[in-house]
Amino acid sequence: MEPDSQKRILILGGGFAGISVLQQLQKIFKNNKSVKIRLVNEDNFFLFTPMLPEIASGIIHPSDISIPLRTFCKNEKFYQAKVSAIDMKNKLVAITRAFDGKVKVLDYDYLVIALGSTTNYFGNKRIEKNSFTMKTIQDAIAIKSHMIHMMEIADQEDDMAVQERLMTLVVVGGGFAGVETIGELNDFVKESARHFYRNIPQCNIKMVLVSAAKDGILPELDPDIAKKATESLQKAGIRIISNTKAVDAGDNFVFLGNGETIPCSTIIWTAGVTIDSVVSGLDCEHTAGKVVVDSHLRIPKYENVFVLGDCAAITDTKTGNLYPPTAQHALRESKIVSHNLKSAITGKNQDKEFNYESKGMMAVIGKRSGIASVFGCKISGTVAWVIWKTYYLTMLPTFEKKCRVALDWTVNLFFKRDITLVGKIKKKSLNEFNITTLDDVLFKDERQVSEQKS
């Protein structure tokens, strides 16, 4: 087959959606030299994001849930680069590599867009500057190192008021990411203080979860299950503040929309995601930045372009709502995209429509405790925790990673968590904990200048 007669498939994104499409296309077009597949991703690894909080809490090792993308690429070409522009009219994609900023242009016959999402701070630069997030493997590692550093400092502190502020952590966002993050860190910090940092009393460790949802946390779940999660977190000593937002933050405080200021040394933002501007700026219909696709997961104006995962707006015909951007939906969407690509390339015109009903949702909310809604059954406690562990262990892409994670979990049952401090630490100011109002923060510099002039 001559090169110019090959059908070129370009996949953008190496997350659940992109990798699943790649694997299925490999099976469909095995040993078929008339189809050329290429993959582009900014990182050179696939990240199993549901287990990120367990990296931050020291249960599993970062390498155990990160798999080199070249492991998945058999005969396919992989480019580690950022997608910088997409020209659907001319069937071209520009990519930029981080090392030297060199731009390369790739052409395609069929394009699969699965670029995922990024953290959304809703334009609040101060919160962006002064908070951590839980989106990447670097985020999880940074949070773990920071929490260990805070415990090291607090253990040396004789002023109990200052120590309490050092040991106060605020997680903003009452969805799955926020709930699982604070549950894991609550266990990690309290267990570590009990075993290693004996100058830190448990009463000085403050964990706060801030949720904008009116009815509390986990609005995606059945209210009864969400209530169970709330009760479990509160029993573990976590304070939950609902129906309010974080509106400002500094090195050592977070200011809430209800007027409360919480002095703290750690803020973790999990309150929203947004779509990359490359995707939200495409010449097609959008909703909330996501690309509107038809039931075949194609862009109506461009029949050769498929979009799935976080950046696709797919309407559920039964409810009229958009399908949620979860891993289980991305995996099912990938099957439809792969089938419809096969149909288009072979000319059989046997497209399938995406129609999927969620099998359930789960979350781990602390040590040996979880909540789940599976096939309509509401489960909480240790049973839900076991279901979560079993399901996600089976979902890990390779047998090697399954073994490593299972071993980590087993070791964690019998041994204490590692508190080795590795890596750079985000510097924090410890001298201005007595901030009480938003005006004190916003106009502090102006008052200082005025006093100097006087």
DODO-219558 format. One line per field, with one value per residue: residue in one letter; x, z, y of N, C-alpha, C in turn. Coordinates in steps of 0.2 Angstrom, whole numbers. Last residue first. Example, Ala and Ser with C-alpha at 12.3 -4.5 7.8 and 13.67 -1.06 7.14 Angstrom:
// DODO-219558
res = s a
n.X = 64 66
n.Z = 35 39
n.Y = -11 -28
ca.X = 68 62
ca.Z = 36 39
ca.Y = -5 -22
c.X = 64 66
c.Z = 39 39
c.Y = 0 -16
END
This chain:
// DODO-219558
res = s k q e s v q r e d k f l v d d l t t i n f e n l s k k k i k g v l t i d r k f f l n v t w d l a v r c k k e f t p l m t l y y t k w i v w a v t g s i k c g f v s a i g s r k g i v a m m g k s e y n f e k d q n k g t i a s k l n h s v i k s e r l a h q a t p p y l n g t k t d t i a a c d g l v f v n e y k p i r l h s d v v v k g a t h e c d l g s v v s d i t v g a t w i i t s c p i t e g n g l f v f n d g a d v a k t n s i i r i g a k q l s e t a k k a i d p d l e p l i g d k a a s v l v m k i n c q p i n r y f h r a s e k v f d n l e g i t e v g a f g g g v v v l t m l r e q v a m d d e q d a i e m m h i m h s k i a i a d q i t k m t f s n k e i r k n g f y n t t s g l a i v l y d y d l v k v k g d f a r t i a v l k n k m d i a s v k a q y f k e n k c f t r l p i s i d s p h i i g s a i e p l m p t f l f f n d e n v l r i k v s k n n k f i k q l q q l v s i g a f g g g l i l i r k q s d p e m
n.X = 10 17 15 1 -1 6 -3 -15 -11 -9 -22 -34 -36 -35 -45 -56 -59 -53 -42 -26 -16 -5 8 19 23 21 29 35 34 49 55 59 54 54 45 35 25 14 17 10 -2 -8 2 4 -8 -6 6 1 -8 1 8 -2 -6 5 6 -5 -12 -23 -35 -47 -45 -44 -57 -64 -58 -60 -74 -77 -71 -80 -92 -89 -86 -98 -113 -123 -138 -141 -141 -128 -122 -115 -105 -92 -80 -66 -53 -51 -61 -69 -70 -85 -94 -109 -115 -117 -126 -130 -128 -126 -120 -123 -113 -113 -110 -103 -92 -80 -69 -69 -81 -80 -69 -75 -85 -78 -71 -82 -88 -77 -76 -87 -83 -73 -80 -88 -79 -73 -84 -92 -110 -120 -132 -150 -160 -163 -161 -151 -138 -126 -110 -97 -80 -69 -69 -74 -72 -75 -69 -71 -76 -87 -90 -102 -104 -92 -97 -104 -116 -124 -113 -106 -99 -86 -86 -89 -102 -104 -102 -100 -84 -69 -62 -59 -59 -47 -38 -41 -47 -60 -60 -66 -67 -62 -51 -37 -31 -21 -13 -12 -25 -39 -53 -66 -83 -92 -96 -86 -70 -53 -39 -22 -8 -6 -24 -39 -57 -68 -76 -94 -107 -114 -105 -92 -87 -73 -69 -69 -75 -88 -88 -87 -99 -109 -106 -110 -123 -127 -125 -135 -146 -145 -135 -122 -118 -115 -105 -112 -124 -134 -128 -111 -98 -89 -74 -68 -54 -46 -34 -26 -27 -31 -19 -4 12 22 24 25 23 10 1 5 1 -13 -16 -12 -19 -33 -34 -30 -42 -52 -48 -49 -63 -69 -63 -67 -81 -85 -83 -71 -56 -49 -38 -30 -19 -7 -4 -14 -9 3 -1 -7 4 21 31 35 39 28 27 37 33 20 24 31 20 13 22 23 9 8 17 11 0 5 11 0 -14 -24 -27 -18 -15 -15 -11 -14 -28 -32 -28 -36 -49 -55 -59 -50 -50 -38 -43 -47 -45 -43 -47 -52 -46 -48 -43 -32 -20 -3 5 19 28 39 49 52 61 54 40 34 18 8 -6 -15 -26 -37 -42 -52 -47 -33 -28 -13 -5 -3 13 21 27 20 22 15 13 15 12 9 9 22 22 17 20 9 6 4 17 24 20 14 1 0 2 -7 -5 -8 -22 -27 -26 -34 -40 -30 -17 -10 2 16 22 11 4 2 -4 -2 -7 -9 -13 -18 -13 -8 -14 -11 -26 -37 -43 -33 -30 -42 -41 -31 -35 -46 -39 -32 -42 -49 -39 -26 -19 -23 -28 -24 -27 -25 -25 -24 -14 -10 3 10 3 4
n.Z = 282 273 281 280 266 265 273 266 254 259 263 256 256 270 276 269 274 291 299 301 309 303 297 297 288 271 263 248 244 242 232 238 252 267 273 279 274 286 295 290 286 276 267 261 253 244 237 231 222 215 208 201 192 185 178 170 166 169 182 185 196 205 205 211 224 230 230 238 250 253 254 266 276 271 260 246 237 220 207 203 217 225 240 251 264 273 277 280 268 257 240 230 215 205 191 178 167 151 135 119 104 89 76 58 45 33 27 24 32 39 45 54 62 68 75 84 91 97 105 114 120 128 138 144 148 158 167 170 167 165 162 148 150 149 144 148 136 129 134 124 127 124 128 136 143 130 112 95 78 62 50 49 54 59 70 77 83 91 87 91 90 101 106 116 130 135 137 122 104 87 79 78 95 108 116 112 116 129 138 150 168 184 202 215 222 230 246 257 272 284 289 296 287 289 283 274 265 256 265 263 270 274 271 258 254 245 242 241 242 245 252 255 270 278 289 297 302 311 307 308 296 287 289 286 272 268 271 262 250 251 250 238 226 219 215 226 237 251 253 247 239 235 238 252 261 274 285 299 311 325 338 343 343 346 342 347 340 326 324 327 327 314 306 308 303 290 284 286 279 266 263 264 255 243 242 241 230 220 221 228 235 237 245 260 272 287 300 306 308 317 328 330 335 347 354 352 349 335 330 324 313 305 301 296 284 278 275 266 255 250 246 237 227 223 217 206 198 193 193 202 214 219 231 231 228 214 214 223 215 203 198 186 190 190 184 178 162 153 137 124 113 96 82 65 49 42 45 49 60 62 76 84 98 111 117 126 123 106 99 85 75 63 49 40 36 45 57 65 81 91 101 111 117 116 112 100 93 81 83 85 100 114 127 131 128 140 155 168 185 197 202 203 216 227 240 252 254 250 237 232 234 225 213 208 197 186 180 166 154 149 145 142 131 116 102 90 75 63 47 37 29 36 48 60 66 68 80 89 88 92 106 110 106 115 127 126 126 139 149 140 130 115 99 86 69 56 39 27 13 1 2 3 -5 0
n.Y = 296 287 275 274 272 259 252 253 245 232 229 227 213 210 217 213 201 199 194 187 182 176 180 172 162 159 145 137 120 111 98 81 71 65 50 43 30 22 6 -10 -17 -12 -8 -20 -21 -10 -14 -25 -19 -12 -22 -29 -19 -17 -30 -30 -13 -4 -6 -12 -20 -9 -4 -15 -16 -4 -3 -15 -10 1 -6 -13 -3 10 7 6 4 -1 2 -2 5 17 19 24 18 13 11 28 37 36 32 30 27 24 14 12 23 19 25 26 31 21 15 13 6 8 2 8 6 19 19 8 11 22 16 8 19 26 16 14 26 26 18 26 37 32 28 41 55 67 63 68 81 78 71 58 50 55 64 72 77 86 82 83 70 59 64 66 65 70 68 77 91 96 87 77 62 53 49 59 73 86 100 102 114 126 126 120 124 120 126 128 128 133 122 117 126 128 114 116 114 110 113 112 108 115 116 124 125 132 144 153 157 168 170 174 166 164 164 163 156 158 159 165 167 169 170 162 147 146 136 125 118 112 100 94 78 67 56 60 67 56 50 59 61 48 48 58 51 41 50 56 49 60 72 80 78 88 100 106 116 116 120 115 112 104 103 98 100 96 97 85 77 86 84 78 66 61 47 42 53 59 48 48 61 61 50 53 65 61 54 64 73 66 62 75 81 71 71 88 99 110 113 109 115 111 115 115 128 131 124 131 143 138 133 135 127 117 105 100 109 105 92 95 102 91 83 92 93 80 78 88 84 72 77 85 76 69 81 86 94 109 122 140 152 155 153 163 174 173 167 161 148 138 122 111 103 88 78 76 69 67 60 61 55 60 72 79 89 100 106 117 118 121 112 104 103 104 106 103 106 97 97 98 110 111 110 113 116 119 112 99 96 79 65 55 39 28 10 -3 -1 8 6 10 23 28 21 24 25 19 17 28 33 20 22 29 43 53 55 43 43 52 45 35 40 41 34 41 37 47 58 72 77 66 58 45 37 24 20 7 -3 -13 -22 -29 -24 -16 -20 -19 -5 1 -2 6 19 20 20 32 42 39 40 49 55 65 63 52 51 40 39 27 27 32 37 25 11 -6
ca.X = 8 16 21 4 -4 8 4 -14 -13 -3 -17 -31 -36 -31 -38 -53 -57 -58 -49 -31 -21 -11 2 19 20 22 23 36 31 43 55 57 58 52 52 35 32 15 15 15 3 -12 -1 9 -6 -12 6 6 -11 -4 11 2 -11 3 12 -5 -7 -22 -28 -47 -46 -38 -52 -66 -58 -53 -70 -80 -69 -72 -91 -91 -81 -94 -108 -119 -134 -140 -147 -134 -120 -122 -106 -99 -82 -73 -58 -48 -57 -70 -67 -79 -91 -103 -115 -118 -121 -133 -125 -132 -118 -125 -117 -112 -114 -108 -98 -85 -70 -63 -79 -86 -69 -69 -87 -82 -67 -78 -92 -79 -71 -87 -89 -71 -75 -91 -83 -69 -81 -86 -104 -116 -125 -144 -159 -164 -166 -157 -142 -133 -114 -104 -86 -71 -71 -71 -75 -73 -73 -68 -70 -89 -84 -99 -109 -94 -94 -98 -111 -125 -120 -106 -106 -88 -86 -82 -97 -108 -99 -104 -90 -74 -63 -59 -65 -53 -37 -43 -41 -58 -61 -62 -69 -69 -54 -43 -31 -27 -13 -6 -23 -32 -50 -59 -78 -89 -101 -91 -76 -59 -44 -29 -10 -2 -17 -34 -50 -68 -70 -88 -103 -118 -108 -95 -90 -78 -68 -66 -68 -86 -89 -82 -93 -109 -106 -103 -119 -128 -121 -128 -145 -145 -141 -125 -119 -121 -106 -106 -119 -136 -133 -117 -103 -93 -79 -70 -61 -48 -40 -26 -24 -36 -25 -10 6 21 21 25 30 16 0 5 8 -9 -18 -9 -12 -30 -35 -26 -35 -52 -48 -43 -58 -70 -62 -60 -78 -86 -87 -74 -62 -50 -44 -30 -26 -10 0 -14 -15 4 2 -11 -1 15 28 32 44 31 22 37 39 21 20 34 25 10 20 29 12 4 19 18 -1 1 15 4 -8 -26 -26 -24 -13 -17 -10 -7 -23 -33 -25 -28 -47 -52 -64 -50 -53 -41 -38 -48 -47 -38 -48 -50 -49 -45 -48 -39 -24 -10 3 12 28 32 49 47 64 61 42 37 24 10 1 -14 -19 -35 -37 -54 -51 -36 -31 -18 -6 -7 7 21 26 23 20 20 10 18 15 11 3 20 25 12 23 12 8 -2 12 25 18 20 4 -2 8 -7 -4 -1 -18 -27 -21 -30 -44 -32 -24 -11 -5 13 24 15 9 0 0 -4 -2 -11 -8 -21 -17 -3 -16 -7 -20 -33 -47 -36 -25 -40 -46 -30 -29 -47 -44 -28 -37 -53 -44 -30 -17 -24 -25 -27 -23 -29 -21 -29 -15 -17 -3 9 7 0
ca.Z = 287 271 280 286 269 261 275 272 253 256 268 257 250 265 279 268 267 286 300 296 312 304 297 301 295 276 266 254 243 246 234 233 246 264 270 280 274 280 295 291 292 281 271 265 258 249 241 236 227 219 212 206 197 189 183 176 165 162 180 179 189 204 202 204 219 229 226 231 246 252 249 260 273 275 263 250 241 227 211 200 211 222 233 249 257 273 276 280 274 261 247 233 221 207 198 182 172 158 141 123 111 93 82 64 51 35 28 20 28 35 40 49 57 64 70 79 87 92 99 110 116 122 134 141 143 152 165 167 171 162 166 151 147 152 141 153 141 126 136 127 124 127 123 132 147 136 118 102 84 68 51 50 52 53 64 76 78 94 84 95 89 96 105 109 128 132 143 128 111 92 80 74 88 102 117 111 109 125 135 144 162 179 195 214 218 226 240 253 266 280 288 295 291 287 288 278 271 254 262 265 265 276 277 261 254 248 242 237 243 241 252 253 263 277 282 297 297 313 307 313 302 287 290 293 277 267 274 269 251 251 256 244 229 221 210 223 233 247 256 251 244 235 236 246 259 267 283 292 309 318 334 343 338 348 339 350 346 328 323 328 332 321 306 309 310 295 284 289 286 270 263 268 262 245 243 247 236 221 222 223 238 232 242 254 269 280 297 305 304 311 325 328 329 342 352 353 356 338 334 329 319 308 304 302 289 280 279 272 259 253 251 242 230 226 223 212 202 198 190 195 213 216 228 233 235 217 210 224 222 203 204 186 188 196 183 183 167 156 145 128 119 101 88 71 55 38 47 45 58 60 71 82 91 108 114 127 128 112 102 91 76 70 52 43 32 38 55 59 77 86 101 105 118 114 118 101 99 82 82 79 97 106 123 132 123 134 149 164 179 193 202 197 210 224 234 252 255 257 242 232 238 233 215 214 203 191 183 173 156 153 141 146 134 123 105 97 79 69 51 43 26 35 43 54 68 62 74 88 87 85 102 111 103 107 125 126 121 132 148 146 132 122 104 93 74 62 44 31 19 1 1 9 -5 0
ca.Y = 300 294 278 275 278 265 252 255 252 236 230 234 217 207 217 220 201 201 192 191 186 172 184 178 160 164 148 141 127 113 105 86 72 71 53 50 33 25 13 -5 -20 -14 -3 -18 -26 -10 -8 -26 -24 -8 -17 -33 -23 -12 -28 -35 -19 -7 -4 -7 -23 -14 0 -12 -22 -7 2 -14 -16 1 -1 -16 -7 7 11 3 9 -3 4 -6 1 16 16 24 20 16 5 21 36 42 30 35 25 28 16 6 22 20 21 26 31 27 14 17 3 13 -2 9 1 17 24 8 5 23 20 5 14 29 18 8 24 31 16 19 38 34 23 36 50 66 65 63 79 81 77 63 48 56 58 72 71 87 81 88 77 61 60 69 62 71 64 70 88 99 87 84 66 56 45 52 70 80 97 102 107 125 126 121 122 122 121 131 125 138 127 113 123 133 118 113 118 109 114 114 103 117 111 124 121 132 138 153 151 167 167 179 167 168 161 168 155 159 156 160 169 165 173 168 151 146 142 131 118 119 101 99 83 73 56 55 71 61 46 57 66 50 43 59 57 39 45 60 49 54 68 81 73 85 96 101 118 113 125 113 117 103 107 96 103 94 103 91 76 83 87 84 66 68 50 38 48 62 50 42 59 66 51 47 65 66 51 58 75 69 57 70 84 73 65 82 94 106 117 107 116 110 116 109 125 134 122 124 143 142 128 139 127 123 109 96 109 112 93 91 105 97 81 90 99 83 74 89 90 72 73 88 81 66 77 84 87 105 116 133 150 156 149 156 173 172 169 168 153 143 129 114 106 94 79 80 66 72 58 64 55 58 66 79 83 99 101 116 117 125 118 105 107 100 110 101 108 98 98 92 108 112 104 116 111 121 120 101 99 86 69 61 43 33 17 0 -7 9 4 3 19 27 24 19 29 21 11 24 36 24 19 22 39 50 61 45 38 54 50 33 38 47 31 41 36 42 52 68 81 68 64 47 41 27 22 11 3 -8 -19 -31 -28 -15 -19 -25 -10 1 -5 -1 16 20 15 25 41 39 34 47 49 63 68 53 55 42 41 31 25 29 42 29 17 0
c.X = 14 15 21 11 -1 6 7 -7 -13 -5 -11 -25 -33 -30 -33 -46 -53 -55 -54 -38 -26 -17 -4 13 19 19 25 30 32 40 48 57 55 57 50 42 31 22 17 13 8 -8 -6 6 -1 -11 0 6 -6 -7 7 5 -7 -2 9 1 -7 -17 -26 -40 -46 -39 -45 -60 -59 -53 -63 -75 -71 -69 -84 -90 -83 -88 -104 -114 -130 -136 -146 -141 -127 -121 -114 -100 -90 -75 -65 -53 -54 -66 -67 -77 -86 -101 -109 -118 -122 -128 -129 -129 -125 -123 -118 -116 -112 -113 -104 -91 -76 -64 -74 -84 -74 -69 -81 -84 -72 -74 -87 -84 -73 -82 -89 -77 -73 -86 -86 -73 -77 -82 -98 -111 -123 -137 -153 -163 -168 -163 -149 -136 -121 -108 -93 -76 -72 -73 -72 -76 -70 -72 -67 -82 -85 -93 -106 -98 -96 -94 -104 -119 -119 -113 -105 -94 -88 -81 -90 -103 -105 -101 -94 -80 -69 -60 -65 -59 -44 -42 -44 -52 -58 -64 -64 -71 -61 -45 -38 -26 -20 -7 -16 -29 -42 -56 -71 -83 -98 -96 -82 -65 -50 -33 -17 -4 -12 -27 -45 -61 -69 -82 -97 -114 -112 -98 -93 -80 -74 -66 -65 -78 -86 -82 -87 -102 -105 -102 -112 -124 -122 -123 -138 -144 -140 -132 -122 -123 -113 -109 -113 -130 -134 -122 -110 -98 -82 -76 -62 -54 -41 -33 -24 -33 -29 -15 0 15 19 21 30 22 7 5 9 -2 -14 -10 -9 -22 -32 -27 -30 -46 -48 -43 -51 -65 -63 -59 -70 -82 -88 -77 -64 -57 -44 -37 -26 -17 -3 -10 -16 -3 2 -8 -6 9 22 29 41 36 25 33 40 27 20 31 29 15 17 27 18 7 15 19 6 1 12 9 -4 -20 -29 -22 -19 -14 -12 -6 -16 -28 -26 -25 -39 -49 -61 -55 -53 -44 -42 -43 -48 -40 -43 -52 -47 -50 -44 -44 -30 -13 -3 11 20 32 42 46 59 63 49 40 27 17 2 -7 -20 -28 -34 -48 -53 -40 -35 -21 -11 -8 3 14 27 22 24 17 16 16 19 15 4 14 24 15 18 14 12 0 6 20 19 18 10 1 6 -2 -4 0 -10 -22 -21 -25 -40 -36 -26 -18 -5 5 21 17 14 6 -3 0 -6 -5 -11 -15 -19 -7 -12 -10 -17 -26 -43 -40 -28 -35 -45 -35 -29 -41 -46 -33 -34 -48 -47 -34 -20 -22 -27 -24 -27 -24 -26 -26 -21 -18 -10 3 6 4
c.Z = 292 277 278 286 276 264 271 274 260 256 265 262 250 259 274 271 266 279 295 298 307 307 298 301 299 283 271 256 249 244 238 236 241 258 266 277 274 280 288 291 294 287 276 270 263 254 246 240 233 224 217 211 203 194 187 181 171 162 174 177 184 197 201 201 212 223 225 227 239 248 247 254 267 272 268 254 246 231 219 205 209 216 232 242 256 266 277 281 274 268 251 239 224 214 199 190 177 163 147 129 115 100 85 70 57 40 31 21 23 30 36 43 52 59 65 73 82 88 94 104 111 117 127 136 140 146 158 164 167 167 163 156 151 148 144 150 146 131 134 128 128 123 127 127 142 139 124 107 91 74 58 51 54 50 58 70 79 89 87 92 92 95 99 109 120 129 141 134 116 99 86 74 85 95 111 111 107 117 130 141 156 173 190 207 216 222 237 247 264 274 284 294 290 291 285 283 276 260 260 261 267 269 279 266 256 248 246 237 239 244 247 253 261 270 282 290 297 308 309 313 308 293 291 294 284 272 274 273 259 252 256 250 236 224 212 218 230 242 251 254 249 240 235 245 252 266 276 290 301 315 327 339 338 343 342 347 350 334 326 328 333 327 313 310 312 302 289 290 290 277 267 268 266 252 245 248 242 228 224 225 234 235 237 251 262 277 290 302 302 306 318 325 326 335 347 350 357 345 337 333 325 314 308 305 296 285 282 277 266 258 255 248 237 230 226 218 207 202 196 191 206 216 224 229 236 223 212 220 224 210 205 192 189 195 190 182 172 160 147 135 124 108 94 77 61 43 42 47 54 57 69 76 89 101 110 124 128 117 107 93 84 71 59 45 34 34 48 56 71 83 96 106 112 116 116 108 99 88 84 78 90 104 116 128 124 128 143 157 174 187 198 197 204 218 231 246 254 259 249 237 237 237 222 216 209 197 188 176 164 153 145 143 138 126 112 99 85 73 57 47 31 31 41 48 61 63 68 82 86 83 94 106 104 104 118 125 120 126 141 145 139 124 111 97 81 67 50 38 23 8 1 8 1 0
c.Y = 301 299 285 278 279 272 259 257 256 244 234 235 224 211 214 220 208 201 194 189 190 176 180 182 166 162 153 144 131 119 106 93 77 72 59 54 40 29 16 2 -15 -16 -5 -12 -23 -15 -8 -20 -25 -13 -14 -28 -26 -15 -22 -32 -23 -13 -8 -5 -18 -17 -4 -9 -19 -12 -1 -9 -16 -4 0 -12 -11 2 7 8 5 2 2 -4 -3 12 16 22 21 19 8 16 29 42 37 32 30 26 21 8 16 18 23 22 31 26 21 15 7 9 2 5 2 11 22 13 6 17 22 10 10 24 22 10 18 28 20 17 31 35 25 30 45 61 63 66 73 78 81 70 54 54 59 65 71 82 82 87 82 67 62 65 65 69 66 65 80 96 91 85 73 59 47 47 63 77 92 98 107 118 125 121 123 119 123 126 128 135 132 118 120 131 122 117 114 113 112 115 105 111 113 120 122 128 138 145 151 161 166 176 172 170 166 165 159 157 157 156 163 168 168 172 156 149 141 137 124 119 108 100 87 79 62 55 66 65 51 54 64 56 45 54 59 45 43 56 52 55 61 76 74 80 94 97 113 115 123 119 115 108 106 99 101 96 101 97 82 82 83 88 72 69 57 41 44 58 54 44 53 64 55 48 59 66 55 54 69 70 60 65 79 76 67 76 88 100 113 110 113 111 115 109 118 131 125 122 136 142 132 135 131 122 115 100 106 112 100 92 102 101 86 87 97 89 77 84 91 78 72 84 84 70 74 80 84 98 113 128 143 152 149 151 166 171 168 171 161 148 133 121 109 97 86 81 69 70 63 62 57 58 65 72 83 92 101 111 115 123 122 111 109 105 106 105 106 100 99 92 101 109 105 110 115 116 123 109 101 89 76 64 49 37 22 7 -5 3 4 1 11 23 23 22 24 25 13 19 32 27 23 19 31 45 58 50 39 49 52 39 37 45 36 39 37 42 46 62 77 72 65 53 44 31 26 13 8 -2 -13 -28 -30 -19 -20 -25 -17 -4 -5 -5 9 17 14 19 34 38 34 41 47 56 66 58 55 45 43 33 30 26 39 34 21 6
END
